[in-house]
Amino acid sequence: MITYTHKTHPRSRSIKIRIGPNGEIVVVTPQFVSKRKIDKFVIQSEFWINQQLTKLTHMQSFGETKNQLMVFGEKYQKEIIFNSNSKIGIKIHQHKAIINPIENSVEKITSEVTRFLKSTAERYIIPRTNQLAKKMSLEFNHITLRQQKTRWGSCSSQKNLNFNWRLVHCSPNIIDYVIIHELSHLKYMNHSKKFWEMVEIYDSEYPKHRGWLKRHGLTLG
């Protein structure tokens, strides 16, 4: 039986399963749903749960291992230091990612790495999206960066763009493809022939970039 955490929500109308960035499985239900019914639902959803866990593990492992960190397609060796005279955080120097956490614990080191990746992704993806939108003569409303479990990016009918901050692991040409893909949805909210023609205008190598992303387990909206 799959191990999960059970939570109730007063506005919940059905049983739902959520998988956190750390792989934690959370089952959210209305109040007074029996454990037997929840267990049955989890068993029935086992295939889907394992699919999502595989995608999550694949995405995390290609961009970060115990000893290495990948940023913009380049691999850096992690080096942990504890220096009270140096700034807390991460510094990229030559082929190293030098980590100076606030304290010597796995939790704090992980927190610093996550904060660095999110911040780096935000500083790159947001201005790059604005540049490409201007080049494509397109307008959008908002950009949100989050760690999405199954998508690299998406575009809503309200012209809001969502990007997975773990795109920061990818090379710039892959990031450009994801941005161009989602911007193209501002004009074509489908994957029609015209949509792909538009993508190709701004990324002539999109089939190669699309294939690379597919091999790494997540999808595009």
N, C-alpha and C positions, 0 to 999 in steps of 0.2 A: 504494500500500500504506500502511495506517495505521501510524504510528510508535508503538512501544510499548516498555516496559521488561519484560524477562523475569526472573522470580524463581522459584526452586524451593523447595519445602517438603517436608520428609521425610514429613509425614503427609497430604500431598495425594494424592487418589485420582483426580482428573480435572483437566482444564484449566479454569481459571476466569479471568474478566476482571474487574478492579476499576478504577474510575475515581475518582481522588482529587479533593479539593475544588478543586485548581488545574487540573483537566482532564487530569492525567497518566494515561495508560492503562497499567495493569500487568497482565501475564499471569502467573498463578501456575500452575505445573505440578508433577507429580511429577518426580523426577530422571530423566535420560536420555530425555526426550521430544525428538524431532528438531525442528530449526527448521522443516523443511518441514511437519510436522504442525501446529506452532503457527501458522505463517503461514496455513495452510488454515483453521484454526479462527477466526482473526481475520477473514479475508475473509468467512467464512460469518456472522460476528457483526457485520459492518459496519453493517447497518441499525440494530441494537440500540445499538451504540456511538454512532452519530450521534444517535440519539434521546436518549440520556443526556447527551451533550455539549450538545445544544440546551437540554434542561431546566436543566442546570447554568448555562449562560450566561444563560438567561432569568431564572433566580432571582437570580443575582448582579447582573445589569445593572439590574433594577428597584429593587434596594435600595441599590446603590452604583455610582457612576460615578467617573471621574477627579476630577471637581470637586465632586460632591455626595454626601451621605450621608443616607439616609432612616432615621429612627428613630421608631417608633410612628406611621407614616403621615405624618410631617412631614419635609420636605426641608430640609437644612442645607448651606450652602456650606462646603466644606472650606477651612481656612486653616492653613497649616503655619508654625510658628514654631520658633526654636531659642533657648531662654532657659534658661540654667543655673540661674537663680534661681527658676524656676517648676517645679511638679511635673510629672514625666514622665507623659504620657498624653493623654487627650482631655477637653476641657471644652465643654459645650454652652452657648453664650451668645447670646441673642437668636436670630438666624437663621444662626448660624455654628457649625461644629464645629471648634474650635481644637485642632490636633494639635501636641503638643510631644514629638517622638520622642527617643530616647536618642542617636541620631545621624542625620545626613542621608543616608539610603539608602532606596531603594524597599522593601527587605526590612524594615527597622525600622519604617517608616511603616505598611506593611501589617500588620505584627505588632501594632502599637499599636491599629489600627482593629479587628482581629479580637478582640483581648483585651477592648477596650471593649464590643464588640457582645455577646460571650459573657457577660461579667459583667453587663451591663444586662439581657440576656435572663433570666439566672438569677435576678437580684434581683426581676424582675417575674413571670415565669411560675410559679416554684415557689410563692410565697405565693398567687398568684391561683388556682392549681390547688387548693390546700388550701381556699380560700374557697368555690370553686364545688362542690367535693366535699362540703363540709359542707352547703351549700345543697341539694344533690341527694341528701343522705343516702347517700352512697357512700363506700367505703373502698378505698384502693389501697396497694400496698407501696412501690414506689420510683419516683422520677422521674429520668430521664436526659436531658440535653440534649446533642445532638451535631449536626454538620452532615450531615444525611442527603441523599443525592443524589436520591432520588425521592419522599420523603415529607415532609409537614409534621408528621405525628405518627403514632403507632401505640400499640396497647394489646395486651399479651401475655396469654395464658391464665393466667399467674402473677400477673396484676393489676399488672404493671409498665408504666409509661407512658414513652414516648419522645417528645420534642419536638425539632424542628429549631430550633436557636438563631437561625437567620435569620428566624424569626417576629418577631424584634425590629424588623424593617423594617415590619411590618404595623401597621395601626391597632388599637387595643385591642378593638374589636368583632369584628374578624377573629380575633384571638388568642383571645378568649372562645369563638368558635364552634369553633375547633380543640380547645380544652380540653374544652368541653361534648361535642363529638363523641367524643373518646377516653374521657371519663368514662362516657358512655352505653354504651360497649362493655364496661364492667365488668358491666353487667346483661345486655346483648344482644351476644354476640360475632358479630354479623352486621349486615346492612343491611336488616333486615326492616321491615315497616310499624310494628311496635311500637317499634323502634329510633328511626325518624324521628319518631314521635309524642313520644317522650321528648325528643329533641333540640329539637323545636318548643316544648315547654313552657318550656324555659330559654333559647331563642333563637328568637323568633317570626319573625325575618328571616333564618333560616338559608339559604333558597334563594338569596338575594342574596349572602350571604357565601360560600356553597359555589361559586356561579358565579364570583365574583371569584378564588377560589383556583384553580379549574380553568383560568382564563385565564392564570394564572401558572405553569402547567406541571407542578406536583407533585400528588401524590395524598394521600389520608388513609387510614389503616388502619382 
